[in-house]
Amino acid sequence: MTAGYLSSFEPAMRLALDQAAGLSAAGDDADVPVGAVILDGAGTVVGRGRNRREAEGDPTAHAEIVAIRRAALARRGWRLDGCTLVVTLEPCTMCAGAVTAARLDRLCQAHRPRDARRGRLAPQPAPTVLRLRPHPARGSGLPGAGGGRPRAGSR
């Protein structure tokens, strides 16, 4: 991936960081400050979220889940094909499952790379973009999956 491609997610990452920073402003200080936004194919924000577990007493109210729910409402459907999740932290197992179930195309997560020479964290988070769904003509991308239609009699 080119630096230009990665930098195209910078404004969205700033919005996600703003969501995370909004925790203390909302009085939700007991939650881990994580923020997430979902962009449609045109780059428009269709869902925003921040951790709400403590505020709502809901163990599933992670930033990613909140953003996915709001995006699904905005798009009037659970399939978020063509959308990108931008999140300030690597998703947990539950959120990764929700990302897959919602059929999001890409995940952009912040990380702080280590300075290879010194073994220290870099001063600024850098985005990592993962393509989650392959191009339809290329199949699933999974070994042995084929990517085509199920055969008759298969599940």
DSSP file with accessible surface (Angstrom, degrees, kcal/mol):
  #  RESIDUE AA STRUCTURE BP1 BP2  ACC     N-H-->O    O-->H-N    N-H-->O    O-->H-N    TCO  KAPPA ALPHA  PHI   PSI    X-CA   Y-CA   Z-CA
    1    1 A M              0   0  148      0, 0.0     2,-0.1     0, 0.0   128,-0.0   0.000 360.0 360.0 360.0 141.6    0.0    0.0    0.0
    2    2 A T     >  -     0   0   96      1,-0.1     4,-2.2     4,-0.0     5,-0.2  -0.416 360.0-117.3 -85.2 159.7    1.2    3.4   -0.8
    3    3 A A  H  > S+     0   0   81      1,-0.2     4,-2.7     2,-0.2     5,-0.2   0.869 116.4  56.4 -61.8 -35.7    1.7    6.3    1.6
    4    4 A G  H  > S+     0   0   47      2,-0.2     4,-1.1     1,-0.2    -1,-0.2   0.902 106.5  49.0 -63.1 -40.9   -0.9    8.2   -0.3
    5    5 A Y  H >4 S+     0   0   74      2,-0.2     3,-0.6     1,-0.2     4,-0.4   0.942 113.6  45.9 -64.0 -46.6   -3.5    5.5    0.1
    6    6 A L  H >< S+     0   0   46     -4,-2.2     3,-1.6     1,-0.2     4,-0.2   0.905 109.3  54.8 -64.0 -40.2   -2.8    5.2    3.8
    7    7 A S  H >< S+     0   0   62     -4,-2.7     3,-1.5     1,-0.3    -1,-0.2   0.751  92.5  72.8 -68.2 -19.1   -3.0    9.0    4.3
    8    8 A S  T << S+     0   0   73     -4,-1.1     4,-0.3    -3,-0.6    -1,-0.3   0.737  96.1  52.1 -65.8 -19.5   -6.4    9.0    2.7
    9    9 A F  T <> S+     0   0   14     -3,-1.6     4,-2.5    -4,-0.4    -1,-0.3   0.473  83.0  94.2 -91.7  -3.3   -7.7    7.5    5.9
   10   10 A E  H <> S+     0   0   89     -3,-1.5     4,-2.5     1,-0.2     5,-0.2   0.919  82.2  49.9 -59.6 -46.6   -6.1   10.1    8.1
   11   11 A P  H  > S+     0   0   83      0, 0.0     4,-1.8     0, 0.0    -1,-0.2   0.923 113.6  47.1 -59.5 -39.6   -9.2   12.4    8.3
   12   12 A A  H  > S+     0   0    7     -4,-0.3     4,-2.3     2,-0.2    -2,-0.2   0.891 110.0  52.6 -67.7 -38.3  -11.4    9.4    9.3
   13   13 A M  H  X S+     0   0   18     -4,-2.5     4,-2.8     1,-0.2    -1,-0.2   0.899 107.1  53.2 -64.5 -36.8   -8.8    8.3   11.8
   14   14 A R  H  X S+     0   0  141     -4,-2.5     4,-2.3     2,-0.2    -1,-0.2   0.903 108.2  50.4 -63.6 -39.2   -8.9   11.8   13.4
   15   15 A L  H  X S+     0   0   51     -4,-1.8     4,-2.0     2,-0.2    -2,-0.2   0.904 110.7  49.2 -63.4 -40.9  -12.7   11.5   13.6
   16   16 A A  H  X S+     0   0    0     -4,-2.3     4,-2.2     2,-0.2    -2,-0.2   0.913 110.3  50.4 -65.1 -41.0  -12.3    8.1   15.3
   17   17 A L  H  X S+     0   0   74     -4,-2.8     4,-2.6     1,-0.2    -2,-0.2   0.890 108.5  53.2 -63.5 -36.8   -9.8    9.6   17.7
   18   18 A D  H  X S+     0   0  104     -4,-2.3     4,-1.6     2,-0.2    -1,-0.2   0.883 106.7  52.5 -63.7 -38.8  -12.3   12.4   18.4
   19   19 A Q  H  < S+     0   0   29     -4,-2.0     4,-0.3     2,-0.2    -2,-0.2   0.932 110.9  47.0 -61.2 -44.3  -14.9    9.8   19.3
   20   20 A A  H >< S+     0   0    8     -4,-2.2     3,-1.5     1,-0.2     4,-0.3   0.910 111.2  50.8 -64.0 -40.9  -12.5    8.2   21.7
   21   21 A A  H >X S+     0   0   62     -4,-2.6     4,-0.8     1,-0.3     3,-0.7   0.788  97.2  70.8 -68.2 -24.2  -11.6   11.6   23.2
   22   22 A G  H 3X S+     0   0   18     -4,-1.6     4,-1.8     1,-0.2    -1,-0.3   0.619  77.8  82.1 -68.4 -10.4  -15.3   12.2   23.6
   23   23 A L  H <4>S+     0   0    4     -3,-1.5     5,-2.5    -4,-0.3     4,-0.5   0.957  93.6  42.4 -60.3 -49.7  -15.5    9.6   26.4
   24   24 A S  H X45S+     0   0   76     -3,-0.7     3,-1.0    -4,-0.3    -1,-0.2   0.883 111.8  55.1 -68.6 -34.1  -14.3   11.9   29.1
   25   25 A A  H 3<5S+     0   0   92     -4,-0.8    -1,-0.2     1,-0.3    -2,-0.2   0.837 110.1  47.1 -65.6 -30.5  -16.5   14.8   27.9
   26   26 A A  T 3<5S-     0   0   48     -4,-1.8    -1,-0.3    -3,-0.3    -2,-0.2   0.472 117.3-113.4 -88.7  -3.2  -19.5   12.5   28.1
   27   27 A G  T < 5S+     0   0   57     -3,-1.0     3,-0.2    -4,-0.5    -3,-0.2   0.710  79.7 126.8  80.3  19.9  -18.5   11.3   31.6
   28   28 A D    > < +     0   0   18     -5,-2.5     3,-2.1    -6,-0.2    -4,-0.2  -0.146  19.7 141.6 -99.3  39.3  -17.8    7.8   30.5
   29   29 A D  T 3   +     0   0  114      1,-0.3    -1,-0.2    -5,-0.2    -5,-0.1   0.671  58.1  70.1 -61.0 -17.4  -14.3    7.7   32.0
   30   30 A A  T 3  S+     0   0   74     -3,-0.2    -1,-0.3    -7,-0.1     2,-0.2   0.725  87.0  82.8 -73.7 -19.1  -14.7    4.1   33.2
   31   31 A D  S <  S-     0   0    7     -3,-2.1    20,-0.0    20,-0.1    -3,-0.0  -0.532  93.0-103.1 -85.3 152.3  -14.5    2.8   29.6
   32   32 A V        -     0   0   76     -2,-0.2     2,-1.5     1,-0.1    19,-0.3  -0.553  44.4-112.2 -67.0 130.6  -11.4    2.2   27.6
   33   33 A P        +     0   0   86      0, 0.0     2,-0.4     0, 0.0   -13,-0.2  -0.510  59.7 148.9 -75.4  91.3  -11.2    5.2   25.2
   34   34 A V        -     0   0    7     -2,-1.5    17,-1.5   -14,-0.1     2,-0.3  -0.976  22.9-170.6-122.5 137.3  -11.8    3.6   21.8
   35   35 A G  E     -A   50   0A   0     -2,-0.4    53,-2.1    15,-0.2     2,-0.3  -0.926   3.0-176.1-127.1 153.8  -13.5    5.3   18.9
   36   36 A A  E     -AB  49  87A   0     13,-2.5    13,-2.5    -2,-0.3     2,-0.3  -0.996   7.1-173.5-147.8 146.4  -14.7    4.1   15.5
   37   37 A V  E     -AB  48  86A   0     49,-2.5    49,-3.2    -2,-0.3     2,-0.5  -0.974  14.9-144.7-134.9 152.2  -16.2    5.5   12.3
   38   38 A I  E     -AB  47  85A   0      9,-2.7     8,-3.0    -2,-0.3     9,-1.2  -0.983  13.7-160.5-119.6 128.9  -17.6    3.7    9.3
   39   39 A L  E     -AB  45  84A  17     45,-2.6    45,-2.3    -2,-0.5     6,-0.2  -0.870  10.6-137.8-106.6 140.0  -17.2    5.2    5.8
   40   40 A D    >   -     0   0   42      4,-2.5     3,-2.0    -2,-0.4    43,-0.1  -0.231  45.7 -82.4 -81.1-176.4  -19.3    4.3    2.8
   41   41 A G  T 3  S+     0   0   65      1,-0.3    42,-0.1    40,-0.2    41,-0.1   0.768 131.7  52.8 -61.4 -24.7  -17.7    3.8   -0.6
   42   42 A A  T 3  S-     0   0   89      2,-0.1    -1,-0.3     1,-0.0     3,-0.1   0.478 120.9-106.0 -88.4  -4.2  -17.7    7.6   -1.3
   43   43 A G  S <  S+     0   0   45     -3,-2.0     2,-0.3     1,-0.3    -2,-0.1   0.539  72.5 142.9  91.0   8.6  -15.9    8.3    2.0
   44   44 A T        -     0   0   80      1,-0.1    -4,-2.5     2,-0.0     2,-0.4  -0.647  57.2-114.3 -83.1 137.0  -19.0    9.7    3.8
   45   45 A V  E     +A   39   0A  39     -2,-0.3    -6,-0.2    -6,-0.2     3,-0.1  -0.568  40.4 167.5 -72.1 122.6  -19.3    8.8    7.5
   46   46 A V  E     +     0   0A  27     -8,-3.0    28,-0.3    -2,-0.4     2,-0.3   0.483  65.1  22.9-113.0  -8.2  -22.4    6.6    7.9
   47   47 A G  E     -A   38   0A   4     -9,-1.2    -9,-2.7    24,-0.1     2,-0.3  -0.969  57.9-174.5-159.3 141.7  -21.7    5.4   11.5
   48   48 A R  E     +A   37   0A 102     -2,-0.3     2,-0.3   -11,-0.2   -11,-0.2  -0.974  13.3 166.3-132.6 151.3  -19.8    6.6   14.6
   49   49 A G  E     -A   36   0A   0    -13,-2.5   -13,-2.5    -2,-0.3     2,-0.3  -0.994  17.3-172.0-161.5 157.9  -19.2    5.0   17.9
   50   50 A R  E     -A   35   0A  55     -2,-0.3   -15,-0.2   -15,-0.2   -30,-0.1  -0.943  52.8 -70.5-142.6 161.4  -17.2    5.0   21.1
   51   51 A N        +     0   0    8    -17,-1.5    11,-0.2   -19,-0.3   -20,-0.1  -0.336  51.0 166.5 -56.9 130.8  -17.1    2.5   24.0
   52   52 A R     >  +     0   0   50      9,-3.1     4,-2.6     6,-0.2     6,-0.4   0.113  35.5 116.2-131.3  15.0  -20.4    2.6   25.9
   53   53 A R  H  >>S+     0   0   74      8,-0.6     4,-1.4     1,-0.2     5,-1.1   0.934  84.2  36.8 -56.0 -51.8  -20.2   -0.5   28.0
   54   54 A E  H  45S+     0   0  118      2,-0.2    -1,-0.2     1,-0.2    -2,-0.1   0.924 117.7  50.7 -69.4 -43.1  -20.1    1.3   31.4
   55   55 A A  H  45S+     0   0   48      1,-0.2    -2,-0.2   -27,-0.1    -1,-0.2   0.867 124.6  28.2 -63.5 -36.6  -22.6    4.0   30.4
   56   56 A E  H  <5S-     0   0   98     -4,-2.6    -1,-0.2     2,-0.2    -2,-0.2   0.498  99.0-126.5-104.3  -6.1  -25.1    1.5   29.1
   57   57 A G  T  <5 +     0   0   67     -4,-1.4    -3,-0.2    -5,-0.3    -4,-0.1   0.845  67.5 134.1  62.6  32.7  -24.3   -1.5   31.2
   58   58 A D    > < -     0   0   42     -5,-1.1     3,-1.7    -6,-0.4    -1,-0.2  -0.952  49.5-157.9-121.1 113.8  -24.0   -3.4   28.0
   59   59 A P  T 3  S+     0   0   99      0, 0.0    -6,-0.1     0, 0.0    -1,-0.1   0.694  94.9  53.8 -66.2 -15.4  -21.0   -5.8   27.6
   60   60 A T  T 3  S+     0   0   47      1,-0.1     2,-1.9    -7,-0.1     5,-0.1   0.405  75.3 106.1 -97.0   4.0  -21.4   -5.6   23.8
   61   61 A A    <   +     0   0    0     -3,-1.7    -9,-3.1     4,-0.1    -8,-0.6  -0.244  45.0 150.3 -84.1  53.6  -21.3   -1.8   23.5
   62   62 A H     >  -     0   0   33     -2,-1.9     4,-2.6   -11,-0.2     5,-0.2  -0.468  61.2-107.3 -77.5 158.2  -17.8   -1.6   22.1
   63   63 A A  H  > S+     0   0    0      1,-0.2     4,-2.5     2,-0.2     5,-0.2   0.889 119.4  50.2 -54.4 -43.8  -17.0    1.3   19.8
   64   64 A E  H  > S+     0   0    7      2,-0.2     4,-2.6     1,-0.2    -1,-0.2   0.910 111.3  47.6 -64.5 -42.5  -17.0   -0.9   16.7
   65   65 A I  H  > S+     0   0   16      2,-0.2     4,-2.7     1,-0.2     5,-0.2   0.924 111.9  50.1 -65.5 -43.7  -20.3   -2.5   17.5
   66   66 A V  H  X S+     0   0   11     -4,-2.6     4,-2.3     1,-0.2   -18,-0.2   0.936 112.9  46.9 -60.0 -45.3  -21.9    0.9   18.2
   67   67 A A  H  X S+     0   0    0     -4,-2.5     4,-2.5    -5,-0.2    -2,-0.2   0.906 111.9  50.4 -64.7 -41.4  -20.6    2.2   14.8
   68   68 A I  H  X S+     0   0   19     -4,-2.6     4,-2.6     2,-0.2    -2,-0.2   0.926 110.5  49.5 -62.9 -44.1  -21.8   -0.9   12.9
   69   69 A R  H  X S+     0   0  115     -4,-2.7     4,-2.1     1,-0.2    -2,-0.2   0.925 113.1  46.5 -60.9 -43.7  -25.3   -0.6   14.4
   70   70 A R  H  X S+     0   0  118     -4,-2.3     4,-2.5    -5,-0.2    -1,-0.2   0.890 112.3  50.0 -67.9 -38.7  -25.5    3.1   13.5
   71   71 A A  H  X S+     0   0    0     -4,-2.5     4,-2.5     2,-0.2    -2,-0.2   0.905 109.4  51.6 -65.4 -40.7  -24.2    2.5   10.0
   72   72 A A  H  X>S+     0   0   22     -4,-2.6     5,-2.2     2,-0.2     4,-0.6   0.903 111.5  47.5 -63.4 -39.6  -26.8   -0.3    9.5
   73   73 A L  H ><5S+     0   0  138     -4,-2.1     3,-0.7    -5,-0.2    -2,-0.2   0.930 112.3  49.2 -65.1 -44.0  -29.6    2.0   10.6
   74   74 A A  H 3<5S+     0   0   63     -4,-2.5    -2,-0.2   -28,-0.3    -1,-0.2   0.875 117.7  40.0 -64.0 -36.1  -28.3    4.8    8.3
   75   75 A R  H 3<5S-     0   0   99     -4,-2.5    -1,-0.2     2,-0.2    -2,-0.2   0.449 106.7-127.7 -92.2  -3.2  -28.1    2.4    5.4
   76   76 A R  T <<5S+     0   0  231     -3,-0.7     2,-0.3    -4,-0.6    -3,-0.2   0.881  79.2  66.2  58.6  43.0  -31.3    0.6    6.3
   77   77 A G  S   <S-     0   0   34     -5,-2.2    -2,-0.2    -6,-0.2    -1,-0.1  -0.884  80.2-121.1 177.9 154.3  -29.8   -2.8    6.2
   78   78 A W  S    S+     0   0  128     -2,-0.3     2,-0.7    -3,-0.1    -6,-0.1   0.691  84.8  93.1 -82.4 -17.8  -27.2   -5.0    7.9
   79   79 A R        -     0   0  119      1,-0.1    24,-0.2    -7,-0.1    23,-0.1  -0.670  50.7-175.8 -80.9 116.5  -25.0   -5.5    4.8
   80   80 A L    >   +     0   0    0     22,-3.4     3,-1.9    -2,-0.7    25,-0.5  -0.217  18.2 166.0-106.4  42.0  -22.3   -2.9    4.9
   81   81 A D  T 3   +     0   0   59      1,-0.3   -40,-0.2    23,-0.2    23,-0.1  -0.276  66.7  22.0 -55.1 139.5  -20.7   -3.9    1.6
   82   82 A G  T 3  S+     0   0   23     21,-0.3    -1,-0.3     1,-0.3     2,-0.2   0.437 100.2 120.8  82.5  -1.3  -18.3   -1.3    0.2
   83   83 A C    <   -     0   0    0     -3,-1.9    22,-2.0    20,-0.3    23,-1.5  -0.607  50.3-146.9 -99.5 159.2  -17.8    0.2    3.7
   84   84 A T  E     -Bc  39 106A   3    -45,-2.3   -45,-2.6    -2,-0.2     2,-0.5  -0.985   6.5-145.1-125.1 131.6  -14.6    0.7    5.7
   85   85 A L  E     -Bc  38 107A   0     21,-2.5    23,-3.4    -2,-0.4     2,-0.5  -0.864  13.3-167.3 -94.2 126.1  -14.3    0.6    9.5
   86   86 A V  E     +Bc  37 108A   0    -49,-3.2   -49,-2.5    -2,-0.5     2,-0.3  -0.976  16.9 171.5-114.0 120.3  -11.7    3.0   10.9
   87   87 A V  E     -Bc  36 109A   0     21,-2.7    23,-1.7    -2,-0.5   -51,-0.2  -0.961  39.5-134.8-137.0 149.3  -10.9    2.3   14.6
   88   88 A T  S    S+     0   0   21    -53,-2.1     2,-0.3    -2,-0.3   -52,-0.1   0.499  90.2  32.7 -82.4  -4.9   -8.4    3.5   17.1
   89   89 A L  S    S-     0   0   92    -54,-0.3    22,-0.1    22,-0.0     3,-0.1  -0.987  97.4 -86.5-147.9 153.0   -7.5    0.1   18.4
   90   90 A E        -     0   0  138     -2,-0.3    -2,-0.1    20,-0.2     6,-0.1  -0.398  57.2-108.6 -60.7 129.4   -7.2   -3.4   17.0
   91   91 A P        -     0   0   17      0, 0.0    -1,-0.1     0, 0.0    18,-0.0  -0.298  28.4-123.1 -63.2 145.6  -10.7   -5.0   17.3
   92   92 A C     >  -     0   0   51      1,-0.1     4,-2.8    -3,-0.1     5,-0.2  -0.178  37.7 -90.4 -74.3 177.8  -11.3   -7.7   19.8
   93   93 A T  H  > S+     0   0  134      1,-0.2     4,-2.1     2,-0.2     5,-0.2   0.907 127.2  50.5 -60.6 -42.9  -12.6  -11.2   18.8
   94   94 A M  H  > S+     0   0   74      1,-0.2     4,-2.0     2,-0.2    -1,-0.2   0.942 113.7  44.5 -61.9 -46.4  -16.3  -10.2   19.2
   95   95 A C  H  > S+     0   0    0      1,-0.2     4,-2.6     2,-0.2    -2,-0.2   0.879 109.7  55.2 -68.4 -36.7  -15.8   -7.0   17.1
   96   96 A A  H  X S+     0   0   44     -4,-2.8     4,-2.1     1,-0.2    -1,-0.2   0.902 108.4  50.0 -61.5 -39.1  -13.8   -8.9   14.5
   97   97 A G  H  X S+     0   0   38     -4,-2.1     4,-2.8    -5,-0.2    -2,-0.2   0.905 110.3  49.4 -64.3 -41.1  -16.8  -11.3   14.2
   98   98 A A  H  X S+     0   0   24     -4,-2.0     4,-2.4     2,-0.2    -2,-0.2   0.887 108.1  54.0 -66.0 -38.1  -19.2   -8.4   13.9
   99   99 A V  H  <>S+     0   0    6     -4,-2.6     5,-1.8     2,-0.2     4,-0.4   0.929 112.7  44.0 -60.4 -44.2  -17.0   -6.8   11.2
  100  100 A T  H ><5S+     0   0  106     -4,-2.1     3,-1.2     1,-0.2    -2,-0.2   0.932 113.2  50.3 -66.5 -45.2  -17.1  -10.1    9.2
  101  101 A A  H 3<5S+     0   0   63     -4,-2.8    -2,-0.2     1,-0.3    -1,-0.2   0.860 108.9  51.9 -63.6 -34.3  -20.9  -10.5    9.8
  102  102 A A  T 3<5S-     0   0    7     -4,-2.4   -22,-3.4    -5,-0.2    -1,-0.3   0.546 108.7-128.6 -79.7  -6.1  -21.6   -7.0    8.6
  103  103 A R  T < 5 +     0   0   92     -3,-1.2   -21,-0.3    -4,-0.4   -20,-0.3   0.842  38.6 178.8  62.6  36.3  -19.6   -7.7    5.4
  104  104 A L      < -     0   0    2     -5,-1.8    -1,-0.2   -23,-0.1   -23,-0.2  -0.427  24.0-145.3 -64.5 144.7  -17.4   -4.6    5.7
  105  105 A D  S    S+     0   0   29    -22,-2.0    27,-3.3   -25,-0.5    28,-1.3   0.833  72.4  19.4 -82.6 -36.9  -14.8   -4.4    2.9
  106  106 A R  E     -cD  84 131A  38    -23,-1.5   -21,-2.5    25,-0.2     2,-0.4  -0.974  54.9-154.7-138.8 154.3  -11.9   -2.9    4.8
  107  107 A L  E     -cD  85 130A  14     23,-2.2    23,-3.1    -2,-0.3     2,-0.6  -0.998   8.3-170.7-127.1 124.7  -10.6   -2.3    8.3
  108  108 A C  E     +cD  86 129A   0    -23,-3.4   -21,-2.7    -2,-0.4     2,-0.4  -0.970  15.2 177.6-115.7 112.7   -8.3    0.6    9.1
  109  109 A Q  E     -cD  87 128A  24     19,-2.5    19,-2.2    -2,-0.6     2,-0.2  -0.911  26.4-123.3-119.2 144.6   -6.9    0.3   12.6
  110  110 A A  E     + D   0 127A  12    -23,-1.7     2,-0.3    -2,-0.4   -20,-0.2  -0.580  34.8 168.3 -81.2 145.4   -4.4    2.5   14.3
  111  111 A H  E     - D   0 126A  71     15,-1.8    15,-3.7    -2,-0.2   -22,-0.0  -0.973  34.6-127.7-148.8 160.8   -1.2    1.0   15.7
  112  112 A R        -     0   0  121     -2,-0.3    -2,-0.0    13,-0.3     0, 0.0  -0.894  29.8-146.4-113.1 100.2    2.0    2.4   17.0
  113  113 A P        -     0   0   47      0, 0.0     9,-2.8     0, 0.0     2,-0.3  -0.297  17.8-113.8 -66.4 150.9    4.9    0.8   15.1
  114  114 A R  E     -E  121   0B 166      7,-0.2     2,-0.8     1,-0.1     7,-0.3  -0.607  22.9-115.5 -83.5 143.5    8.1    0.1   17.0
  115  115 A D  E >>> -E  120   0B  41      5,-3.9     4,-3.0    -2,-0.3     3,-0.7  -0.717  27.5-149.2 -74.8 111.2   11.3    2.0   16.0
  116  116 A A  T 345S+     0   0  101     -2,-0.8    -1,-0.2     1,-0.2    -2,-0.0   0.819  91.4  50.1 -59.1 -31.4   13.3   -1.0   14.8
  117  117 A R  T 345S+     0   0  201      1,-0.2    -1,-0.2     3,-0.1    -2,-0.0   0.814 125.4  23.8 -78.0 -30.0   16.6    0.5   15.9
  118  118 A R  T <45S-     0   0  138     -3,-0.7    -2,-0.2     2,-0.2    -1,-0.2   0.541  92.7-128.0-114.7 -11.9   15.6    1.4   19.4
  119  119 A G  T  <5 +     0   0   44     -4,-3.0     2,-0.3     1,-0.3    -3,-0.1   0.668  67.0 127.5  71.9  15.6   12.7   -1.0   20.2
  120  120 A R  E   < -E  115   0B 154     -5,-0.5    -5,-3.9     1,-0.1    -1,-0.3  -0.703  67.3 -97.8-103.0 158.9   10.5    2.0   21.3
  121  121 A L  E     -E  114   0B  87     -2,-0.3    -7,-0.2    -7,-0.3    -1,-0.1  -0.463  42.4-109.9 -71.5 142.4    7.1    2.9   20.1
  122  122 A A        -     0   0   24     -9,-2.8    -1,-0.1    -2,-0.2     4,-0.1  -0.356  26.4-118.4 -66.8 152.7    6.9    5.5   17.4
  123  123 A P  S    S+     0   0  106      0, 0.0    -1,-0.1     0, 0.0    -2,-0.1   0.814  94.2  45.9 -67.6 -29.6    5.5    8.9   18.6
  124  124 A Q  S    S-     0   0  143    -11,-0.1    -2,-0.1   -13,-0.0   -13,-0.0  -0.924  87.5-113.2-117.8 140.7    2.4    8.9   16.3
  125  125 A P        -     0   0   57      0, 0.0   -13,-0.3     0, 0.0   -15,-0.1  -0.380  30.7-153.4 -64.1 145.3    0.0    6.1   15.5
  126  126 A A  E     -D  111   0A  32    -15,-3.7   -15,-1.8    -4,-0.1     2,-0.1  -0.953  16.2-115.9-120.3 141.1    0.1    4.9   12.0
  127  127 A P  E     -D  110   0A  37      0, 0.0     2,-0.4     0, 0.0   -17,-0.2  -0.471  18.6-160.9 -78.5 149.2   -2.8    3.3   10.2
  128  128 A T  E     -D  109   0A  43    -19,-2.2   -19,-2.5    -2,-0.1     2,-0.5  -0.999   9.7-158.2-121.6 128.1   -2.9   -0.3    9.0
  129  129 A V  E     -D  108   0A   4     -2,-0.4     2,-0.5   -21,-0.2   -21,-0.2  -0.941   6.3-169.1-112.9 125.1   -5.5   -1.1    6.3
  130  130 A L  E     -D  107   0A  73    -23,-3.1   -23,-2.2    -2,-0.5     2,-0.7  -0.956  18.4-138.8-113.0 128.9   -6.7   -4.6    5.8
  131  131 A R  E     +D  106   0A 148     -2,-0.5   -25,-0.2   -25,-0.2   -26,-0.1  -0.789  23.6 179.2 -85.1 118.5   -8.8   -5.7    2.8
  132  132 A L        +     0   0   69    -27,-3.3   -26,-0.2    -2,-0.7    -1,-0.2   0.751  63.1  46.1 -92.9 -31.1  -11.4   -8.0    4.2
  133  133 A R  S    S-     0   0   88    -28,-1.3    -1,-0.2   -30,-0.1     7,-0.1  -0.970  79.8-135.5-119.4 129.2  -13.4   -8.9    1.2
  134  134 A P        -     0   0   59      0, 0.0     5,-0.1     0, 0.0    -2,-0.0  -0.211  38.2 -80.0 -75.3 168.7  -11.8   -9.8   -2.1
  135  135 A H    >   -     0   0   98      1,-0.1     3,-2.0     3,-0.1     4,-0.4  -0.472  45.8-121.4 -63.1 135.8  -12.8   -8.6   -5.5
  136  136 A P  G >  S+     0   0  116      0, 0.0     3,-0.9     0, 0.0    -1,-0.1   0.829 110.1  54.7 -55.3 -32.8  -15.9  -10.7   -6.6
  137  137 A A  G 3  S+     0   0   89      1,-0.2    -2,-0.1     2,-0.0    11,-0.0   0.672 103.9  56.6 -76.3 -13.6  -14.2  -12.1   -9.7
  138  138 A R  G <  S-     0   0  193     -3,-2.0     3,-0.4     1,-0.3    -1,-0.2   0.380 101.9-130.7-100.5   1.9  -11.2  -13.4   -7.7
  139  139 A G    <   -     0   0   13     -3,-0.9    -1,-0.3    -4,-0.4     8,-0.2  -0.271  47.7 -44.7  81.5-166.8  -13.1  -15.6   -5.3
  140  140 A S        -     0   0   43      2,-0.2    -1,-0.2     1,-0.1     7,-0.1   0.723  61.6-132.9 -77.3 -24.1  -12.8  -15.8   -1.5
  141  141 A G        +     0   0   70     -3,-0.4    -1,-0.1     1,-0.3    -2,-0.1   0.421  66.8 124.3  83.7  -3.4   -9.0  -15.7   -1.3
  142  142 A L  S >> S-     0   0  120      1,-0.1     3,-2.1     2,-0.0     4,-0.5  -0.726  73.7-100.0 -92.3 137.9   -9.1  -18.6    1.2
  143  143 A P  T 34 S+     0   0  129      0, 0.0    -1,-0.1     0, 0.0     0, 0.0  -0.307 105.5   3.0 -57.1 129.2   -7.1  -21.7    0.3
  144  144 A G  T 34 S+     0   0   91      1,-0.1     3,-0.0     2,-0.1    -2,-0.0   0.484 100.7 109.1  77.3   1.9   -9.4  -24.4   -1.1
  145  145 A A  T <4  -     0   0   50     -3,-2.1     2,-2.0     1,-0.1     3,-0.3   0.763  58.6-160.1 -85.1 -24.7  -12.4  -22.2   -1.0
  146  146 A G     <  -     0   0   74     -4,-0.5    -1,-0.1     1,-0.2     3,-0.1  -0.075  23.7-129.6  76.1 -44.4  -12.8  -21.7   -4.7
  147  147 A G        +     0   0   34     -2,-2.0    -8,-0.2     1,-0.2    -1,-0.2   0.450  69.0 112.5  81.6  -3.8  -14.9  -18.6   -4.4
  148  148 A G  S    S-     0   0   65     -3,-0.3    -1,-0.2     1,-0.2     3,-0.1  -0.119  78.2 -63.2 -89.0-167.8  -17.6  -19.8   -6.7
  149  149 A R        -     0   0  231      1,-0.1    -1,-0.2    -3,-0.1     0, 0.0  -0.440  63.5 -92.9 -73.9 150.1  -21.2  -20.7   -6.1
  150  150 A P        -     0   0  100      0, 0.0    -1,-0.1     0, 0.0     2,-0.1  -0.330  44.2-114.5 -61.6 144.7  -21.9  -23.7   -3.9
  151  151 A R    >   -     0   0  211      1,-0.1     3,-2.3    -3,-0.1     0, 0.0  -0.443  42.4 -81.8 -75.9 155.5  -22.3  -27.0   -5.7
  152  152 A A  T 3  S+     0   0  109      1,-0.3    -1,-0.1    -2,-0.1     3,-0.1  -0.305 119.1  21.0 -56.5 135.1  -25.6  -28.8   -5.7
  153  153 A G  T 3  S+     0   0   89      1,-0.3    -1,-0.3    -3,-0.1     2,-0.2   0.352  98.6 115.7  86.6  -6.5  -26.0  -30.8   -2.6
  154  154 A S    <         0   0   63     -3,-2.3    -1,-0.3     1,-0.1     0, 0.0  -0.577 360.0 360.0 -92.7 161.6  -23.4  -28.7   -0.6
  155  155 A R              0   0  283     -2,-0.2    -1,-0.1    -3,-0.1    -4,-0.1  -0.515 360.0 360.0 -90.4 360.0  -24.3  -26.6    2.4
